[in-house]
Amino acid sequence: MRTIEFAKGHGTRNDFVLFVDRDGLIELSDAEVAFICDRRAGIGADGILRAVDSALMPGYSGQPGEWFMDYRNADGSVAEMCGNGLRVFLRYLAEEGLVDASAPVTVGTRAGRRTGQFLADGRVAVTMGTATTGEQVEITLDGRTWPATAVDVGNPHAVVRLEPGTELAALPLAIAPVWEPARAFPNGVNTEFVLDRAPGVIQLRVYERGVGETQSCGTGVVAAAAVSAPGGTCHVHVPGGELDVDLTGAEAILTGPAEIIARGRLNVPRGSA
């Protein structure tokens, strides 16, 4: 048994457990991550965000003293990037007094360095790199198939643009979508189902690899905006709230809320089953 000082936070109800491990001494197994994220036996979350010194991350040539966002999905799998998680991670660092919230803050991620800005209205704006659209694929859900666009936002996405009038709420996202060709996403894919509501306004639901349906997905929001409003701006409605994407510059910028709602001490049984 070991004890971890943790915080719980969310960005548009995409929720995370966060903790500081500056010296890289806390290595959680997949089973331990799954235990922490379990909504009955553990704290409950879509993923875990560990704050570690970038210079100590294996395989990452980070700058000493710069924070790295080590993100794990709820099943313990590693993810390259998480846009909602990034905003919450920055909020956590600021509230812990580990960064200066009056200036832009840069952190490392597996998708590269990302910079956040704390806005006067309480939201956080973060750089998301480039959203690169790729090949056309097919997504099948519960026997129904749609064309989709592959998008790379540091992690893989497949964006389905639904026909007007489709009942978005009726999609059975308790079931995992599947894709063709299989080679398109060898490490799995996040799938966004998108409805255009007005010029520059979309609504979506998302199925995240390693998690299932979530209330929001920051990288998925950027991917959907890149397909629906390339080179422009987009206001996005997700089940957990609203976000804004700016695609007019060299990097996509994602803006939305980020809240820390609780802190505590967590007892993690080693090798949790």
C-alpha positions in Angstrom: 0.0 0.0 0.0 1.2 3.5 -0.8 -0.3 6.9 -0.2 -0.5 9.6 -2.9 -1.5 13.2 -2.3 -3.9 13.9 -5.2 -6.3 16.4 -6.7 -9.4 15.9 -8.8 -10.3 18.2 -11.6 -12.2 18.4 -14.9 -12.5 20.4 -18.1 -16.0 20.3 -19.5 -16.6 17.2 -17.4 -13.7 15.3 -18.8 -12.3 14.4 -15.4 -8.8 13.6 -14.1 -6.9 12.6 -11.0 -3.7 14.6 -10.7 -0.6 14.3 -8.6 2.9 15.7 -8.4 5.9 13.4 -8.8 8.7 15.9 -9.5 11.5 13.3 -9.2 9.8 10.6 -11.2 9.6 8.1 -8.3 6.0 7.0 -8.6 5.5 4.4 -11.4 1.9 3.2 -11.5 1.1 -0.1 -13.2 -1.8 -0.3 -15.6 -3.8 -2.1 -12.9 -3.1 0.7 -10.4 -4.2 3.3 -12.9 -7.4 1.4 -13.5 -8.0 1.1 -9.8 -7.7 4.9 -9.2 -9.9 5.7 -12.2 -12.6 3.2 -11.2 -15.8 5.1 -10.3 -16.8 2.8 -7.5 -13.7 1.3 -6.0 -11.3 4.3 -6.7 -11.6 8.0 -7.1 -13.1 7.8 -10.6 -11.7 9.6 -13.6 -11.3 9.4 -17.4 -7.5 9.5 -16.8 -4.5 10.3 -14.6 -2.2 13.3 -15.0 1.2 13.0 -13.3 3.4 16.1 -13.0 7.0 15.2 -13.4 10.2 17.0 -14.3 10.6 16.9 -18.1 14.3 15.9 -17.8 13.3 12.7 -16.0 10.9 11.4 -18.6 12.3 8.4 -20.4 12.6 9.0 -24.2 11.8 12.7 -23.9 14.6 15.3 -24.3 13.0 17.8 -21.9 14.4 20.8 -20.2 15.3 20.4 -16.5 12.8 22.3 -14.4 10.1 22.3 -17.0 7.0 20.2 -16.1 5.9 17.2 -18.1 2.3 16.1 -18.3 2.4 12.3 -18.1 -1.1 11.2 -19.2 -2.6 7.8 -18.8 -6.1 6.7 -19.9 -8.5 5.1 -17.5 -7.4 1.6 -18.5 -3.7 2.4 -17.9 -2.7 2.9 -21.5 -0.5 5.8 -22.4 -1.9 8.7 -24.5 0.2 11.2 -26.4 -1.9 14.2 -25.7 -5.1 15.4 -24.0 -6.4 18.9 -24.6 -8.9 19.1 -21.7 -6.3 17.4 -19.5 -3.7 20.0 -20.5 -5.9 22.9 -19.3 -6.7 21.1 -16.0 -3.0 20.2 -15.6 -2.0 23.9 -15.9 -4.7 24.9 -13.5 -3.5 22.4 -11.0 0.2 23.6 -11.3 -1.0 27.2 -10.8 -3.1 26.4 -7.7 -0.2 24.4 -6.2 2.1 27.4 -6.7 4.3 25.4 -9.1 4.0 27.9 -12.0 3.3 31.6 -12.4 -0.3 32.0 -13.6 0.3 35.6 -14.7 2.4 34.6 -17.6 2.2 31.9 -20.4 3.3 28.5 -19.1 5.0 25.8 -21.3 5.0 22.1 -20.4 6.1 19.0 -22.1 3.8 16.3 -23.5 4.3 13.2 -25.6 3.0 15.2 -28.5 5.6 18.0 -27.9 5.8 21.2 -25.9 2.5 23.0 -25.3 1.9 26.5 -23.9 -1.1 27.7 -21.9 -2.4 31.1 -21.0 -4.8 31.9 -18.1 -7.5 34.2 -19.3 -9.3 37.0 -17.3 -12.6 35.2 -17.7 -11.3 32.2 -15.8 -10.8 30.0 -18.9 -7.5 28.6 -20.1 -6.2 28.8 -23.7 -3.7 26.2 -24.8 -1.7 25.6 -28.0 -2.4 22.2 -29.5 0.1 21.9 -32.3 -1.2 21.4 -35.8 -4.3 19.4 -36.7 -3.4 17.4 -39.8 -6.1 15.8 -41.8 -5.3 12.5 -43.5 -6.9 9.7 -45.4 -10.6 8.8 -45.6 -11.6 5.8 -43.5 -14.8 4.1 -42.5 -16.3 3.9 -39.0 -18.8 1.3 -38.1 -21.0 1.5 -35.0 -23.6 -1.1 -34.2 -23.9 -2.2 -37.8 -24.1 1.3 -39.3 -21.1 2.6 -41.4 -20.1 6.2 -42.1 -17.2 7.8 -44.0 -14.7 9.5 -41.7 -11.6 11.7 -41.9 -8.4 10.7 -40.1 -7.0 13.7 -38.2 -3.7 13.8 -36.2 -3.7 16.2 -33.2 -0.6 14.6 -31.7 -2.9 11.6 -31.1 -5.2 9.8 -33.7 -8.8 10.7 -34.4 -11.5 9.7 -36.9 -14.1 12.4 -37.5 -17.6 11.4 -38.7 -19.7 14.3 -40.1 -23.3 13.1 -39.6 -26.2 13.9 -41.9 -28.4 16.8 -40.8 -31.3 15.6 -38.7 -29.3 12.7 -37.2 -30.3 12.1 -33.6 -26.9 12.5 -32.0 -28.2 11.5 -28.6 -29.4 8.1 -30.0 -26.0 6.9 -31.1 -25.1 3.8 -29.0 -21.7 4.9 -27.7 -21.7 2.2 -25.0 -20.4 0.2 -28.0 -16.8 0.7 -29.3 -16.7 1.9 -32.9 -14.5 -0.1 -35.3 -12.7 1.2 -38.4 -11.4 0.2 -41.8 -8.8 -0.1 -43.0 -7.3 -1.6 -39.8 -3.8 -0.3 -40.7 -5.1 3.3 -40.4 -5.0 3.3 -36.6 -2.6 0.5 -35.4 -2.7 1.9 -31.8 -6.5 2.6 -31.7 -8.4 5.8 -32.4 -10.6 8.4 -30.8 -13.9 8.8 -32.8 -15.9 12.0 -33.0 -19.5 12.0 -34.3 -20.2 15.6 -35.4 -23.3 17.6 -36.4 -23.0 21.1 -38.0 -25.4 23.5 -36.1 -24.5 26.7 -37.9 -21.5 28.2 -39.7 -18.6 27.8 -37.3 -20.8 26.0 -34.7 -20.8 22.2 -34.2 -22.0 19.6 -31.7 -20.3 16.3 -31.1 -20.1 13.1 -29.0 -16.8 11.2 -28.7 -15.7 7.7 -28.0 -12.1 7.7 -26.5 -9.8 4.8 -26.9 -8.9 3.3 -23.6 -11.8 5.0 -21.9 -15.2 4.8 -23.7 -17.6 7.7 -24.2 -16.5 10.8 -22.3 -18.3 14.1 -21.7 -15.7 15.9 -23.7 -12.3 15.4 -25.5 -10.1 18.4 -26.1 -8.1 16.9 -28.9 -11.3 15.5 -30.4 -12.8 19.0 -30.4 -9.8 20.3 -32.3 -9.9 17.4 -34.8 -13.6 18.0 -35.4 -13.1 21.7 -35.9 -10.3 21.0 -38.3 -12.7 19.0 -40.5 -15.8 21.3 -40.1 -14.1 24.7 -40.1 -10.6 24.3 -41.6 -8.5 27.5 -41.2 -11.2 29.3 -39.2 -12.7 29.4 -35.8 -15.3 27.0 -34.3 -17.6 27.0 -31.3 -18.1 23.5 -30.1 -20.8 22.0 -28.0 -20.0 18.7 -26.1 -22.1 16.9 -23.5 -19.9 18.5 -20.8 -20.0 22.1 -21.9 -18.7 24.4 -24.6 -15.2 25.0 -26.1 -13.7 27.3 -28.7 -11.1 26.4 -31.3 -9.0 28.9 -33.3 -7.4 27.4 -36.4 -6.3 30.7 -38.0 -2.7 30.6 -36.9 0.3 28.2 -37.1 -1.0 26.2 -34.2 -4.5 25.3 -33.1 -5.6 27.0 -29.9 -8.2 25.4 -27.6 -10.0 27.6 -25.1 -12.3 26.4 -22.3 -12.8 26.0 -18.6 -10.6 24.0 -16.2 -11.4 23.4 -12.5 -9.9 21.7 -9.6 -12.7 20.4 -7.4 -11.1 18.4 -4.6 -7.9 17.3 -2.9 -7.1 14.4 -0.7 -4.9 11.4 0.2 -5.3 8.2 -1.8 -4.3 4.7 -0.6 -3.3 2.6 -3.6 -2.9 -1.1 -3.0 0.2 -2.2 -4.9 -0.6 -4.3 -7.9 -4.3 -3.5 -7.6 -6.4 -6.1 -9.4 
